[in-house]
Amino acid sequence: MWRGCRWRRALRPTVAAWRALSSGACWSCGRALLAAAASSSSSSSGPHFCPACSALQPPDRGADLFRLMGCARTFRLDEAELQRRFRGLQRRLHPDLFSRRPQAERDFSAQHSALVNEAYGTLRSPLSRGLYLLELNGVELEKGTDSEADPEFLSEIMEINEKLTEMNKEDTMEELENCIAAKQEELVKELGQAFDQDDLQKAKKILVKMKYFANLEEKVKKKKIPS
């Protein structure tokens, strides 16, 4: 019996979330969220909370990660501002802050926190941010990227790989690291220009190159780890 009651209680947040999202009403007090926001004299509760009763609402899973972070959907993000928004959201939505709140709010908080972490992790990296922008525009990279890269570029990658393979633990890899970092910096600039021009196919080709260099960066890191 106890297990059955616990199971039903565990379902309540899911049902509450579905009803809230489908009706546009607060799961806790039943007030229409837009009407409550219009009649509220204070906006201190923020968009994630009911303006009438201050209950945390379920996350909007239909929102893209830029909107979730309150950022414009653009490649050229201010990374310092993105970090500030991330910290601000986590200060308001972290599960630790809802440990004494109803189970529904505890569940919603965990969902919000996970989505904010996902959004920040995706948007702070130029590579993953670019790939996500392509995805939002219905463009995806094929699993095998060799067909997307020109032979001259692939030859350059093979040459760097060979240099990395031949290096011993005693060898300094600073020069190689600087080379890869410079290549990535150049590609990030090109990628920004491609998105500015809304040239998604060009952006796609640049991102393929960035993935190769990101793989090289990981290999360098592993090479530097003492065995």
HELIX and SHEET records of a PDB file:
HELIX    1   1 TRP A    2  SER A   23  1                                  22    
HELIX    2   2 LEU A   33  SER A   39  1                                   7    
HELIX    3   3 LEU A   65  LEU A   68  1                                   4    
HELIX    4   4 GLU A   79  LEU A   93  1                                  15    
HELIX    5   5 PRO A   95  PHE A   98  5                                   4    
HELIX    6   6 GLN A  103  LEU A  123  1                                  21    
HELIX    7   7 PRO A  126  LEU A  136  1                                  11    
HELIX    8   8 ASP A  146  GLU A  148  5                                   3    
HELIX    9   9 PRO A  151  GLU A  166  1                                  16    
HELIX   10  10 GLU A  174  ASP A  196  1                                  23    
HELIX   11  11 LEU A  200  LYS A  224  1                                  25    
END                                                                             
